[in-house]
Amino acid sequence: MTVGGRLPRVAVLTGAGISAGSGVPTFRGAGGLWRQYHPQELATPEAFARDPKLVWEFYDWRRQRIAACRPNPAHLTLVEMENILPDFTLVTQNVDGLHTQAGSRRVLLLHGDIWTVRCTACAFRETNRQTPLEPLPPLCPQCGQLLRPDVVWFGEALDSAVFAAARRAFRQADLALVIGTSALVYPAAELPYLTKQAGGQILEFNTERTPLSSLADAVFLGPSEETLPAWWAEYRHQLERTMDRR
């Protein structure tokens, strides 16, 4: 299980499915309506410019729901992997903060953090975990202009430095884990393909097959809070046996 006598380089991509086991409402799917709106109608710069209070009411509702959630065994398994593997990178599309809450340190936030707010006019940015958030919409304490969630909305570009680091990690990885994501949303969906192109392997953990499944070296179907810990327990045992024989 080692690669050239060393522990494998591992890159992980997570999506909403890993947090579903913690009770975080998924952004898409059957439960994806808030009031009469689809989230895609509200998570845009245009919606915020048109009605910032409505958009903030949606995000305040999401923050309150997420505040009651806790990391599940899949989040905790990734923390254990990071503690054991010297070359480990976690890339998440989630904004819920559960990876950090679980104890992950090497996390690249592709879509930002719902618990961070930033000013639309000046450089002010801070962590804010107040729930419910008051007033709505919140105003910048430095310049008095509107604050917005520090997340990437539809139509906005990813942070170029963060995405470059994610691409580098997957290009160099011996093993790419794709957990709880549809593998449909680009550019994040391209990341596991970089590992495959470089000669590495892909493991997929999802509740159903995705467009990535036919390319994956192994597919584990079921809730990731069950399948990921079970896989890691066996994989860790194999690593330990390999290292003991050295």
N, C-alpha and C positions, 0 to 999 in steps of 0.2 A: 504493500500500500504506500510505501515511500516512493519518491521519485528521485532517482540518482542518489540514493542514500540520505535524502532529506525529506522532511515533512512536506506534504503537498501545499502549493499555493492555492488558496480558495477565495473565490469571489461569489458573493451572494446578492441576488436581486429579489426584493420582496415587494408585494403589492397588498391590496386590501384584504385578500384572503387570509393572510397570516393574522390579521387583527379581528377577523370575523369571530374567531373563537374567544375573543375577549369581550364581545358584544358591541364592537364598534360598527355602526351602520355603514354598509357598503355604499360607495358613491354611485354605482350603477346597479342595474338589476331591478327585481320586483319591488324592493323597498326603497327605490331611489327617488321617490317623490317627497317634496317638502311643501306643505300646503298644496297649491295647485301647480307648483313649479318643478321642472326638472333641474337638478343641480347645474347642468350645463348651461341653463339659461341665466344663472346667477353668478357663476364663477368666471366672469369675464370682465375686462376693463370697461367695456361699454355699459354693462349692467351697473357697475359701481358708479360710473359717471352719471348715469341716468337716475339712480335711486340708491345712494350709499346706505341709507337707513335700512332698506329692505335687504340688501346684501349682508349688512352686519347682523340683522336679525337671524338670517340663515346661519351665519358663522357662529353667532352666539348660541344658537340651538345646538349646533354640532359640538362646540366646546363643552357645553353642559353635558351632552351625552357621553363624550369621550372622558370627561373628568371622572365619571363613575366607573371607568373601565381600568382593568389592571393587566399587566403582561401575562401571557399564557405560556404553557410549556415550550411552545415553538420559539418565542422570544428568548426564553431563558436558555434554551439549547444553543442558540446562536451566541449568547454570552459565554457559555462554556467552551464553544469552539474557538472563539476569539482568545480565550485565556490559554488554550493549549496550542493553537497553531500560530507560529510566529509571523506568517504572511497571510493575513486574513483581512478582507475588505467587505463591509456590508453596505450595499447601496439600496436605498428604499425609495419607493414612490409615495409612501405614506407620509402624512403630515401630522399624525396623531401623537407622536412623541413617545410611543410605548417602547421602542427599542432603547432609547436613552434611559427611560424609567427602569427598564429591566437591568441596565448596567452596561450596555454596549458602548464602546468608546470610539471605535474606528467606524463611524457611520457617515456616509455621504447622503445628504438630503436632496434628492433630485427636485422635489416639488415644494421645498420649504417646510415651515413649521407653523402649525396653527396657533401655537402658544407664543409666537413672536409677532409683534406689531411694528410697523414702520410708517414713517411720515410720508405723505404724498408730495411734500414740498421741500423738506429739509432732510438732513442726514440722520435724524433721530430714529433709533431702533431699540427695542427692549423686549425682554421676556415678560409676559403678562398672563398670569393664570387665574385672574379674577373671573368667577362665574356666579351669577350672571354678570356680564360686562355692562357697566354704567359709566357715563351715559351712552346711548346709541344714537348716532355713530360717535365713537370716541374721537377726541381731538388731541393734537400734539401738545404736550406740556411746554415745548420750547417755542413754537411759532404759532400755535393755535389753529393750524390747518388740519384736514382730515387725516386720521390714521387708517391704515388698511391692514388686513392680514398679510403676513410675510410669507405668502404662498404663491406658487406659479399658477396663474389662471389660464384658461383656454385662450389661445392666441398670443400668449407670452412665451418668450424664449427661456430655456433653462439657463442657469448660471453656467457660463462657458468653462470656468475653472473647475467647478464641481463635476461637470459632465466629462471633461477631459481626464480628470482623475479616475472617474468610473470606467471610462474606456480603457485607460492604461491598466487598471486592475484586472479587467476581464480579458484583455489581450495577453496578459502575463500569467493568467491562472491555469493551473493544471486541472482544476475542477470548478465548474460553475453550478451553483445551486439556484434554481428559479422556484420561488415559493409564493403561492397565492396570487399570481398575476396572470392575466389573460394572454400576455405576450402579443397584444394587439396595438398598444399605444406606443407610438414612436416619438422621440428617438430611443426611449429606454428599452424598447423591445429588441433593438439591435444588439444589445450588450452580450447576451449569451452566444450569439453567432460569432462574435469576435474570439471567444474561447475555442469554439469548434474549429474556426479557420486556422487557429494557431496550433491545433493538434490536441487540445484538451477535451475533457468530457463534460457533458451536461446531465445533471439530474434535475428532474422536474417533480415538484410536490404541489398537487392541485386536487380539487374535488372532482374535476372532469378533465378530459383531454382538451388540448389547445392546439393552435397551429404549430407550436413548438414541439409537440409530443413526438412527431415522426422523426425529428432530428435528435431527440434526447437519447442518451445511452441507457437511461432507466427512468421510468415514470411511476411515481407513487401516488395512487389515487386515494383520497380520503382527506379528512380534516388535518391540516398541517400540524396542529397541536398534538396529534397522535402519530402521524407518519414520520415527521422529522425527528422527534426524540427516539423513536424506535430504530430508524436508520442510523442515527448518530451513535447510539449505544453499540451497535454491531460494528460500525466503521471504526470507532475509537478502540474497540477491542482488537480489531485487526491491526491498527496502527501500533498498539502497545506490544502485540506479539512480534511484529516486524522489528520494532526498535529493540526489543529484548534479545533478539537473535544476533544483533550487530556486535 
